[in-house]
Amino acid sequence: MPNAGSTGDLAPEAEPVEASLGAISLRRFDLTDLPWVLEIEGRSFGAPWSAASFTIETSRPSSVSLVGELDGRPVGYAIFTRYADSWHLMTVAVDPRARRRGVARTLIDAGLEAIGPGPVTLEVRPSNSAAITLYEKLGFVQWGMRPGYYPDDGEDALIMWRGDPSEAGVPGEALSKPPRPARQ
């Protein structure tokens, strides 16, 4: 279910969300959110998750699943799931009409606060420079690649970590290369 940070397919005809400069409010993801989530998912990713994938991930006891709203209108979501000794940012997406307004950052910040200290990982398309820049600002560093990770076009995935991956049981040989420094 790769998605975290995918560039996605932006609809050129998308109009800005009206009154989108209001405060971003957050709430827990609910399965009744699926219709609009699937709409944003389809507009954001070349290989979108299915309703079943969202149901599985958000139903896990170890899931932290959040919805971001602007002026009472849902415009984004983020899902974190705990696996063994680390958290994984599974997906984050914002309605194309509401991007560049701090929604993704607010969702990720809130998710990181909810899960507390410890290592967090994600995969992102190397072609998604905006997402990589955001993740680096949030303390993630580049640790490696997953070749051919994305099923829609076979693009590799950049692996990023926040915190010490060795605490999550990442083998020492995988950590022998230092991480790429965050861009300034």
Backbone as a chain_set.jsonl record, in Angstrom:
{"seq": "MPNAGSTGDLAPEAEPVEASLGAISLRRFDLTDLPWVLEIEGRSFGAPWSAASFTIETSRPSSVSLVGELDGRPVGYAIFTRYADSWHLMTVAVDPRARRRGVARTLIDAGLEAIGPGPVTLEVRPSNSAAITLYEKLGFVQWGMRPGYYPDDGEDALIMWRGDPSEAGVPGEALSKPPRPARQ", "coords": {"N": [[0.818, -1.193, 0.0], [1.75, 1.39, -0.942], [2.042, 4.863, -0.514], [2.782, 7.15, 0.945], [3.492, 10.414, 0.59], [3.387, 10.537, -2.208], [3.574, 12.119, -5.384], [1.339, 12.276, -7.025], [-1.595, 12.73, -9.127], [-2.417, 15.718, -10.208], [-5.294, 17.587, -10.626], [-5.681, 19.786, -13.214], [-7.761, 21.569, -13.452], [-8.617, 22.132, -10.931], [-10.026, 24.18, -8.506], [-9.164, 26.678, -6.072], [-9.785, 26.001, -2.606], [-12.5, 27.544, -1.112], [-12.321, 30.155, 1.28], [-10.071, 29.085, 2.555], [-8.127, 29.842, 4.319], [-8.707, 29.658, 6.942], [-8.563, 28.272, 10.311], [-6.937, 25.141, 10.744], [-8.526, 22.262, 11.642], [-8.422, 19.249, 13.554], [-9.329, 15.797, 13.658], [-10.24, 12.455, 14.645], [-9.951, 9.902, 12.191], [-12.714, 8.453, 10.565], [-14.7, 5.714, 9.435], [-16.844, 6.637, 7.988], [-15.763, 8.654, 6.589], [-14.766, 7.665, 4.26], [-15.882, 8.057, 1.514], [-15.131, 10.777, 0.652], [-12.407, 10.644, 1.216], [-11.538, 8.644, -0.549], [-11.994, 9.992, -2.911], [-10.106, 12.13, -2.765], [-7.827, 10.556, -2.594], [-7.821, 9.263, -5.107], [-7.36, 11.457, -6.736], [-4.874, 12.142, -5.987], [-2.927, 10.109, -6.144], [-1.197, 7.851, -8.293], [-1.455, 5.143, -7.961], [-3.859, 4.475, -6.229], [-5.028, 3.752, -2.875], [-7.4, 1.231, -1.962], [-10.831, 1.096, -0.784], [-10.947, -1.015, 0.989], [-8.256, -1.212, 1.826], [-7.963, 1.191, 3.28], [-9.858, 0.683, 5.273], [-8.743, -1.535, 6.583], [-6.219, -0.508, 7.506], [-6.988, 1.723, 9.111], [-8.459, 0.493, 11.033], [-6.812, -0.949, 12.636], [-5.614, -1.612, 15.91], [-3.242, -0.318, 16.511], [-3.189, 1.947, 15.006], [-2.926, 5.395, 14.195], [-4.98, 7.599, 13.014], [-5.832, 10.381, 11.235], [-7.876, 13.232, 10.392], [-7.876, 16.219, 8.594], [-9.416, 19.374, 8.653], [-10.621, 22.266, 6.999], [-12.321, 25.1, 7.763], [-14.491, 23.493, 8.543], [-14.671, 21.658, 6.495], [-13.603, 18.557, 5.287], [-10.282, 18.08, 4.24], [-7.929, 16.664, 4.134], [-5.848, 13.844, 5.138], [-4.057, 11.606, 7.339], [-2.278, 8.651, 8.061], [-0.845, 6.723, 10.505], [0.865, 3.786, 11.453], [1.747, 1.319, 13.815], [4.376, -0.931, 13.689], [5.985, -3.641, 14.93], [8.823, -2.425, 16.351], [8.669, 0.233, 15.568], [7.084, 3.179, 14.187], [5.119, 3.788, 11.266], [4.606, 6.059, 8.762], [2.016, 5.729, 6.9], [0.368, 6.837, 4.889], [-0.346, 10.057, 3.564], [-2.337, 12.669, 2.518], [-3.612, 15.512, 0.757], [-6.354, 17.397, -0.342], [-6.072, 18.485, -3.648], [-6.883, 21.154, -4.096], [-6.47, 22.369, -1.704], [-3.861, 22.379, -1.008], [-0.543, 23.392, 0.082], [-1.104, 24.943, 2.265], [-0.473, 24.263, 4.787], [-1.756, 22.006, 5.736], [-0.905, 19.262, 5.445], [1.479, 19.319, 6.941], [0.452, 19.993, 9.474], [-1.179, 17.752, 9.99], [0.791, 15.696, 10.033], [2.52, 16.604, 12.092], [0.701, 16.469, 14.268], [0.169, 13.733, 14.283], [2.745, 12.721, 14.861], [3.074, 13.784, 17.399], [1.029, 12.42, 18.736], [1.897, 9.745, 18.625], [4.236, 9.779, 20.019], [7.687, 9.56, 21.333], [10.345, 7.861, 19.537], [11.396, 5.738, 16.776], [10.347, 6.575, 13.444], [9.221, 5.759, 10.228], [9.009, 6.156, 6.639], [8.017, 5.885, 3.188], [8.725, 7.526, 0.133], [8.211, 8.974, -3.069], [11.095, 9.581, -4.997], [10.835, 11.571, -6.864], [9.102, 13.359, -5.763], [9.688, 16.142, -4.695], [8.599, 18.201, -3.122], [7.28, 16.884, -1.001], [9.468, 15.517, 0.133], [11.024, 17.669, 1.007], [9.282, 18.731, 2.963], [9.179, 16.522, 4.772], [11.879, 16.431, 5.554], [12.058, 18.884, 6.889], [10.573, 18.196, 9.064], [12.235, 16.571, 10.435], [12.939, 14.096, 9.352], [15.282, 11.89, 7.788], [17.099, 10.83, 4.893], [17.513, 7.414, 4.195], [17.781, 5.243, 2.46], [16.869, 3.235, -0.441], [13.979, 1.691, -1.942], [13.863, -0.403, -4.452], [11.824, -0.207, -7.386], [9.347, 0.158, -6.066], [6.793, 1.448, -6.328], [3.734, 0.503, -7.676], [2.358, 1.524, -9.914], [4.08, 2.721, -11.768], [6.563, 1.688, -11.347], [8.47, 3.218, -10.078], [11.193, 3.851, -7.856], [11.299, 3.869, -4.231], [12.104, 6.287, -1.845], [13.509, 5.767, 1.253], [12.858, 7.065, 4.382], [13.755, 8.12, 7.662], [12.841, 9.1, 10.941], [14.33, 9.688, 13.889], [16.198, 6.996, 15.476], [16.928, 4.346, 13.438], [18.054, 1.934, 14.247], [16.943, 1.399, 16.695], [14.583, 0.334, 15.952], [15.222, -2.125, 15.127], [16.506, -2.283, 12.696], [18.873, -3.823, 10.705], [22.438, -3.723, 11.36], [24.14, -3.715, 9.087], [22.576, -2.47, 7.226], [22.669, 0.029, 8.126], [25.168, 0.945, 7.722], [25.99, 2.905, 5.938], [26.108, 6.399, 6.231], [23.25, 8.503, 6.85], [21.76, 10.562, 4.281], [22.305, 14.007, 4.483], [19.862, 16.37, 5.628], [18.356, 18.708, 3.427], [19.17, 22.15, 3.285]], "CA": [[0.0, 0.0, 0.0], [2.596, 2.58, -0.948], [1.42, 6.146, -0.807], [3.265, 8.312, 1.674], [4.189, 11.454, -0.11], [3.376, 10.454, -3.66], [3.242, 13.368, -6.055], [-0.056, 12.157, -7.42], [-2.084, 13.332, -10.357], [-3.141, 16.921, -9.843], [-6.27, 18.015, -11.621], [-5.369, 21.174, -13.551], [-8.938, 22.422, -13.342], [-8.987, 22.281, -9.529], [-10.141, 25.554, -8.013], [-8.796, 26.757, -4.664], [-10.854, 25.856, -1.619], [-12.973, 28.84, -0.628], [-12.08, 30.472, 2.688], [-9.162, 28.056, 3.028], [-7.136, 30.368, 5.229], [-9.162, 29.456, 8.304], [-7.777, 27.359, 11.126], [-7.016, 23.715, 10.449], [-8.948, 21.475, 12.798], [-8.108, 17.837, 13.408], [-10.165, 14.825, 14.354], [-9.935, 11.056, 14.324], [-10.507, 9.351, 10.954], [-13.866, 7.577, 10.77], [-15.012, 5.041, 8.181], [-17.795, 7.438, 7.206], [-14.954, 9.572, 5.777], [-14.254, 6.985, 3.067], [-16.199, 8.621, 0.191], [-14.293, 11.914, 0.279], [-11.015, 10.192, 1.254], [-11.272, 7.951, -1.808], [-11.932, 11.018, -3.956], [-8.792, 12.77, -2.66], [-6.853, 9.509, -2.903], [-7.806, 9.08, -6.543], [-6.805, 12.659, -7.375], [-3.525, 12.377, -5.476], [-1.976, 9.025, -6.344], [-1.318, 7.022, -9.485], [-1.866, 3.806, -7.506], [-4.579, 4.793, -4.989], [-5.508, 2.703, -1.988], [-8.81, 0.849, -2.072], [-11.614, 1.263, 0.451], [-10.538, -2.099, 1.893], [-6.961, -0.852, 2.416], [-8.224, 2.185, 4.325], [-10.58, 0.023, 6.365], [-7.779, -2.361, 7.326], [-5.222, 0.31, 8.206], [-7.575, 2.58, 10.148], [-9.081, -0.357, 12.054], [-5.777, -1.565, 13.478], [-5.492, -0.966, 17.224], [-2.021, 0.484, 16.559], [-3.285, 3.019, 14.022], [-3.29, 6.774, 14.516], [-5.537, 8.043, 11.729], [-6.338, 11.728, 11.461], [-8.501, 14.003, 9.318], [-7.713, 17.663, 8.72], [-10.531, 20.133, 8.079], [-10.548, 23.722, 6.888], [-13.667, 25.668, 7.832], [-15.472, 22.415, 8.667], [-14.66, 20.803, 5.306], [-12.44, 17.67, 5.292], [-9.395, 18.342, 3.107], [-6.731, 15.837, 4.157], [-5.789, 12.75, 6.106], [-2.767, 10.95, 7.561], [-2.41, 7.387, 8.785], [0.369, 6.147, 11.078], [0.628, 2.453, 12.004], [2.902, 0.763, 14.534], [4.826, -2.271, 13.318], [7.101, -4.068, 15.783], [9.445, -1.405, 17.199], [8.657, 1.571, 14.976], [5.878, 3.661, 13.537], [5.245, 3.973, 9.819], [3.646, 6.975, 8.161], [1.524, 4.923, 5.781], [-0.107, 7.711, 3.821], [-0.815, 11.402, 3.875], [-2.786, 13.333, 1.29], [-4.415, 16.72, 0.909], [-7.098, 17.777, -1.539], [-5.225, 19.381, -4.458], [-7.323, 22.551, -3.996], [-6.142, 22.895, -0.377], [-2.438, 22.183, -0.748], [0.33, 24.54, 0.365], [-1.739, 25.747, 3.316], [-0.063, 23.718, 6.08], [-2.597, 20.878, 6.175], [-0.088, 18.051, 5.592], [2.386, 19.505, 8.078], [-0.35, 19.929, 10.696], [-1.549, 16.345, 10.186], [1.972, 14.908, 10.413], [2.908, 17.058, 13.44], [-0.244, 15.92, 15.246], [0.409, 12.294, 14.348], [3.999, 12.504, 15.577], [2.813, 14.072, 18.818], [0.178, 11.35, 19.28], [2.612, 8.476, 18.775], [5.302, 9.959, 20.993], [9.061, 9.369, 20.875], [10.699, 6.592, 18.92], [11.629, 5.842, 15.343], [9.227, 6.627, 12.497], [9.709, 5.638, 8.866], [8.063, 6.356, 5.54], [8.539, 5.813, 1.833], [8.266, 8.638, -0.683], [8.786, 8.981, -4.417], [12.2, 10.541, -5.139], [10.39, 12.674, -7.72], [8.223, 14.245, -5.004], [10.58, 17.02, -3.94], [7.845, 18.977, -2.113], [7.085, 16.015, 0.166], [10.777, 15.273, 0.743], [11.378, 18.898, 1.728], [8.456, 18.773, 4.175], [9.628, 15.483, 5.705], [13.163, 16.855, 6.116], [11.769, 19.942, 7.867], [10.002, 17.542, 10.242], [13.272, 15.777, 11.085], [13.22, 12.831, 8.677], [16.487, 11.873, 6.962], [17.08, 9.811, 3.849], [18.332, 6.272, 4.598], [17.99, 4.234, 1.424], [15.866, 3.14, -1.513], [13.298, 0.429, -2.223], [13.739, -0.426, -5.917], [10.566, -0.598, -8.017], [8.328, 0.096, -5.009], [5.467, 1.929, -6.703], [3.212, -0.419, -8.688], [1.796, 2.153, -11.11], [5.11, 3.039, -12.765], [7.82, 1.044, -10.98], [9.428, 4.153, -9.479], [11.76, 3.464, -6.568], [10.861, 4.66, -3.085], [13.121, 6.776, -0.933], [13.189, 5.432, 2.643], [13.252, 8.124, 5.302], [13.556, 7.826, 9.082], [12.93, 10.132, 11.981], [14.773, 8.895, 15.028], [17.258, 6.02, 15.221], [16.37, 3.106, 12.901], [18.55, 0.752, 14.96], [15.974, 1.13, 17.772], [13.483, -0.422, 15.343], [15.735, -3.41, 14.71], [17.103, -2.255, 11.362], [20.191, -4.457, 10.843], [23.605, -2.855, 11.315], [24.69, -3.559, 7.732], [21.73, -1.505, 6.515], [22.965, 1.348, 8.682], [26.59, 1.222, 7.579], [26.147, 4.186, 5.241], [25.432, 7.469, 6.977], [22.103, 9.072, 6.123], [21.996, 11.8, 3.533], [21.871, 15.133, 5.321], [18.686, 17.124, 5.206], [18.648, 19.917, 2.645], [18.982, 23.395, 4.06]], "C": [[0.859, 1.252, 0.0], [1.819, 3.829, -1.279], [2.121, 7.329, -0.177], [4.035, 9.247, 0.77], [4.204, 11.365, -1.618], [2.959, 11.779, -4.262], [1.799, 13.375, -6.494], [-0.362, 12.851, -8.723], [-2.929, 14.539, -9.986], [-4.071, 17.311, -10.972], [-6.01, 19.471, -11.96], [-6.556, 22.102, -13.385], [-9.354, 22.679, -11.89], [-8.974, 23.753, -9.121], [-9.733, 25.589, -6.546], [-10.019, 26.598, -3.756], [-11.224, 27.235, -1.113], [-12.673, 28.971, 0.866], [-11.1, 29.492, 3.311], [-8.088, 28.58, 3.982], [-7.566, 30.273, 6.684], [-8.283, 28.463, 9.034], [-8.006, 25.912, 10.69], [-7.433, 23.012, 11.722], [-8.694, 20.006, 12.492], [-9.104, 16.987, 14.185], [-9.731, 13.433, 13.94], [-10.639, 10.662, 13.032], [-11.635, 8.39, 11.305], [-14.206, 6.935, 9.426], [-16.066, 5.776, 7.358], [-17.071, 8.471, 6.336], [-14.551, 8.961, 4.436], [-14.653, 7.624, 1.729], [-15.308, 9.796, -0.214], [-12.818, 11.55, 0.309], [-10.651, 9.509, -0.057], [-11.208, 8.931, -2.981], [-10.567, 11.71, -3.952], [-7.703, 11.769, -3.044], [-6.703, 9.329, -4.416], [-7.199, 10.256, -7.292], [-5.34, 12.862, -7.012], [-2.499, 11.325, -5.881], [-2.26, 8.232, -7.607], [-1.753, 5.604, -9.172], [-2.608, 3.987, -6.182], [-4.937, 3.553, -4.174], [-6.975, 2.434, -2.282], [-9.517, 1.158, -0.749], [-11.209, 0.199, 1.464], [-9.205, -1.779, 2.569], [-7.135, 0.178, 3.523], [-8.911, 1.55, 5.525], [-9.623, -0.79, 7.223], [-6.838, -1.489, 8.144], [-5.828, 1.14, 9.329], [-8.233, 1.779, 11.264], [-8.062, -1.02, 12.973], [-5.736, -0.848, 14.825], [-4.279, -0.039, 17.307], [-2.05, 1.66, 15.588], [-3.597, 4.363, 14.679], [-3.694, 7.384, 13.18], [-6.272, 9.352, 11.944], [-6.922, 12.338, 10.193], [-8.245, 15.473, 9.621], [-8.864, 18.355, 8.013], [-10.175, 21.615, 8.038], [-11.977, 24.228, 6.841], [-14.744, 24.585, 7.804], [-15.513, 21.456, 7.493], [-13.434, 19.893, 5.353], [-11.591, 17.889, 4.037], [-8.135, 17.479, 3.114], [-6.788, 14.779, 5.231], [-4.36, 12.242, 6.204], [-3.013, 9.705, 8.391], [-1.019, 6.92, 9.2], [-0.003, 4.776, 11.645], [1.907, 1.964, 12.666], [3.14, -0.657, 14.062], [6.053, -2.584, 14.157], [7.604, -2.892, 16.618], [9.489, -0.008, 16.59], [7.268, 1.905, 14.432], [6.176, 3.878, 12.063], [4.177, 4.984, 9.395], [3.203, 6.309, 6.872], [1.083, 5.777, 4.601], [-0.491, 9.064, 4.398], [-1.201, 12.027, 2.547], [-3.66, 14.518, 1.643], [-5.1, 16.987, -0.42], [-6.239, 18.747, -2.351], [-5.605, 20.853, -4.347], [-6.946, 23.186, -2.674], [-4.664, 22.729, -0.034], [-1.716, 23.508, -0.545], [-0.297, 25.507, 1.371], [-1.44, 25.195, 4.707], [-0.865, 22.525, 6.56], [-1.751, 19.634, 6.404], [0.833, 18.172, 6.799], [1.623, 19.397, 9.403], [-0.747, 18.497, 11.005], [-0.357, 15.518, 10.666], [2.457, 15.306, 11.804], [2.009, 16.444, 14.503], [-0.063, 14.41, 15.388], [1.676, 11.976, 15.116], [3.833, 12.771, 17.069], [2.012, 12.939, 19.453], [0.951, 10.051, 19.505], [3.777, 8.576, 19.743], [6.68, 9.661, 20.429], [9.267, 7.976, 20.27], [10.817, 6.746, 17.422], [10.348, 5.782, 14.52], [9.828, 6.554, 11.104], [8.602, 5.941, 7.87], [8.786, 6.081, 4.237], [7.933, 6.968, 1.049], [8.926, 8.525, -2.054], [9.942, 9.988, -4.461], [11.825, 11.741, -6.009], [9.504, 13.675, -6.985], [9.045, 15.164, -4.101], [9.846, 17.828, -2.871], [7.643, 18.145, -0.846], [8.411, 15.775, 0.88], [11.205, 16.491, 1.558], [10.578, 19.012, 3.023], [8.951, 17.756, 5.2], [10.967, 15.86, 6.334], [12.968, 17.966, 7.149], [11.212, 19.36, 9.163], [10.988, 16.572, 10.904], [13.549, 14.418, 10.47], [14.503, 12.982, 7.861], [16.395, 10.698, 5.993], [18.041, 8.679, 4.219], [18.565, 5.267, 3.488], [16.87, 4.261, 0.407], [15.236, 1.748, -1.508], [13.08, 0.403, -3.739], [12.36, -0.892, -6.386], [9.368, -0.665, -7.088], [6.918, 0.455, -5.477], [4.912, 1.124, -7.871], [2.706, 0.243, -9.969], [2.844, 2.421, -12.181], [6.48, 2.452, -12.441], [8.861, 1.975, -10.392], [9.919, 3.594, -8.146], [11.117, 4.305, -5.47], [12.084, 5.045, -2.264], [12.657, 6.423, 0.481], [13.711, 6.553, 3.521], [12.929, 7.679, 6.726], [13.617, 9.107, 9.891], [13.241, 9.363, 13.251], [15.788, 7.851, 14.565], [16.671, 4.71, 14.716], [16.874, 1.859, 13.615], [17.637, 0.401, 16.137], [14.786, 0.321, 17.266], [13.954, -1.782, 14.843], [16.28, -3.443, 13.298], [18.521, -2.804, 11.499], [21.339, -3.485, 10.64], [24.153, -2.647, 9.919], [23.858, -2.581, 6.91], [22.023, -0.079, 6.978], [24.419, 1.756, 8.473], [26.874, 2.52, 6.829], [25.464, 5.26, 6.069], [24.251, 7.996, 6.162], [22.522, 10.298, 5.34], [21.515, 12.957, 4.392], [20.638, 15.815, 4.752], [19.144, 18.339, 4.419], [18.392, 21.138, 3.496], [18.134, 24.358, 3.309]], "O": [[0.7, 2.1, 0.878], [1.026, 3.847, -2.22], [2.06, 8.43, -0.725], [5.098, 8.904, 0.253], [4.984, 12.072, -2.257], [2.101, 12.477, -3.724], [1.108, 14.383, -6.347], [0.501, 13.476, -9.339], [-4.048, 14.385, -9.497], [-3.672, 17.356, -12.135], [-6.107, 20.325, -11.079], [-6.376, 23.305, -13.197], [-10.342, 23.373, -11.648], [-8.006, 24.469, -9.376], [-9.943, 24.605, -5.837], [-11.128, 27.006, -4.099], [-10.351, 28.012, -0.725], [-12.767, 27.998, 1.615], [-11.267, 29.103, 4.466], [-7.222, 27.815, 4.407], [-6.861, 30.757, 7.57], [-7.37, 27.88, 8.451], [-9.113, 25.52, 10.321], [-6.781, 23.144, 12.758], [-8.743, 19.573, 11.34], [-9.64, 17.396, 15.215], [-8.953, 13.261, 13.002], [-11.787, 11.043, 12.804], [-11.514, 7.601, 12.242], [-14.016, 7.559, 8.383], [-16.167, 5.556, 6.151], [-17.676, 9.087, 5.46], [-14.047, 9.669, 3.565], [-13.792, 7.721, 0.855], [-14.779, 9.803, -1.326], [-12.042, 12.083, -0.484], [-9.583, 9.759, -0.616], [-10.455, 8.719, -3.932], [-9.941, 11.862, -5.001], [-6.758, 12.122, -3.75], [-5.588, 9.253, -4.933], [-6.597, 10.083, -8.352], [-4.642, 13.654, -7.644], [-1.309, 11.63, -5.951], [-3.414, 7.972, -7.948], [-2.352, 4.934, -10.013], [-2.056, 3.689, -5.122], [-5.122, 2.462, -4.713], [-7.695, 3.298, -2.783], [-8.878, 1.444, 0.263], [-11.135, 0.476, 2.661], [-9.039, -2.045, 3.759], [-6.525, 0.058, 4.585], [-8.573, 1.855, 6.669], [-9.687, -0.739, 8.451], [-6.677, -1.706, 9.345], [-5.232, 1.246, 10.401], [-8.532, 2.325, 12.326], [-8.437, -1.597, 13.994], [-5.813, 0.38, 14.88], [-4.282, 0.918, 18.081], [-1.023, 2.305, 15.376], [-4.418, 4.453, 15.592], [-2.849, 7.65, 12.325], [-7.214, 9.428, 12.733], [-6.519, 12.006, 9.078], [-8.381, 15.917, 10.762], [-9.243, 17.973, 6.906], [-9.513, 22.137, 8.935], [-12.754, 23.828, 5.974], [-15.769, 24.728, 7.138], [-16.317, 20.524, 7.494], [-12.316, 20.398, 5.451], [-12.105, 17.885, 2.918], [-7.343, 17.558, 2.175], [-7.646, 14.803, 6.113], [-3.557, 12.417, 5.288], [-3.842, 9.698, 9.301], [-0.132, 6.745, 8.365], [-1.065, 4.622, 12.248], [3.006, 2.165, 12.151], [2.226, -1.482, 14.038], [7.05, -1.865, 14.096], [6.891, -2.411, 17.499], [10.256, 0.842, 17.041], [6.415, 1.036, 14.249], [7.316, 4.118, 11.664], [2.988, 4.782, 9.644], [3.924, 6.322, 5.874], [1.392, 5.468, 3.45], [-0.9, 9.186, 5.553], [-0.466, 11.92, 1.566], [-4.345, 14.537, 2.665], [-4.505, 16.825, -1.485], [-5.731, 19.726, -1.804], [-4.742, 21.72, -4.49], [-7.077, 24.399, -2.511], [-4.268, 22.921, 1.116], [-2.192, 24.575, -0.933], [-0.056, 26.714, 1.334], [-2.065, 25.597, 5.688], [-0.672, 22.071, 7.688], [-1.864, 19.005, 7.457], [0.954, 17.236, 7.589], [2.107, 18.772, 10.347], [-0.663, 18.065, 12.155], [-0.485, 14.729, 11.602], [2.773, 14.436, 12.616], [2.494, 15.953, 15.523], [-0.134, 13.875, 16.495], [1.688, 11.059, 15.937], [4.393, 12.057, 17.9], [2.289, 12.542, 20.585], [0.688, 9.334, 20.471], [4.257, 7.556, 20.238], [6.849, 9.523, 19.217], [8.471, 7.059, 20.472], [10.394, 7.755, 16.857], [9.407, 5.056, 14.839], [10.831, 7.21, 10.824], [7.42, 5.976, 8.214], [10.015, 6.048, 4.19], [6.781, 7.346, 1.267], [10.052, 8.044, -2.179], [9.787, 11.123, -4.013], [12.433, 12.806, -5.897], [9.188, 14.732, -7.53], [9.087, 14.976, -2.885], [10.416, 18.111, -1.818], [7.817, 18.652, 0.262], [8.467, 15.824, 2.109], [11.695, 16.348, 2.679], [11.135, 19.353, 4.067], [9.125, 18.092, 6.371], [11.17, 15.632, 7.526], [13.648, 17.981, 8.175], [11.358, 19.955, 10.231], [10.62, 15.84, 11.823], [14.334, 13.65, 11.028], [14.782, 14.049, 7.313], [15.705, 9.711, 6.247], [19.212, 8.916, 4.516], [19.509, 4.483, 3.589], [16.04, 5.169, 0.386], [15.867, 0.764, -1.125], [12.209, 1.107, -4.252], [11.802, -1.849, -5.85], [8.462, -1.469, -7.307], [5.95, -0.179, -5.057], [5.531, 1.06, -8.933], [2.634, -0.413, -11.008], [2.541, 2.356, -13.373], [7.446, 2.685, -13.167], [10.014, 1.581, -10.219], [9.17, 2.954, -7.408], [10.475, 5.32, -5.742], [12.975, 4.231, -2.026], [11.531, 6.746, 0.861], [14.874, 6.944, 3.415], [11.959, 6.959, 6.963], [14.339, 10.05, 9.568], [12.482, 8.476, 13.641], [16.184, 7.833, 13.4], [15.984, 4.018, 15.468], [16.202, 0.828, 13.597], [17.562, -0.761, 16.536], [14.069, -0.301, 18.05], [13.191, -2.513, 14.211], [16.496, -4.523, 12.748], [19.295, -2.31, 12.319], [21.238, -2.542, 9.855], [24.584, -1.545, 9.579], [24.377, -1.936, 6.0], [21.669, 0.891, 6.307], [24.857, 2.787, 8.984], [27.897, 3.161, 7.068], [24.354, 5.051, 6.558], [24.258, 7.938, 4.932], [23.491, 10.978, 5.676], [20.429, 12.892, 4.968], [20.414, 15.825, 3.542], [20.187, 18.925, 4.708], [17.491, 21.145, 4.334], [17.867, 25.456, 3.797]]}, "num_chains": 1, "name": "protein.A"}
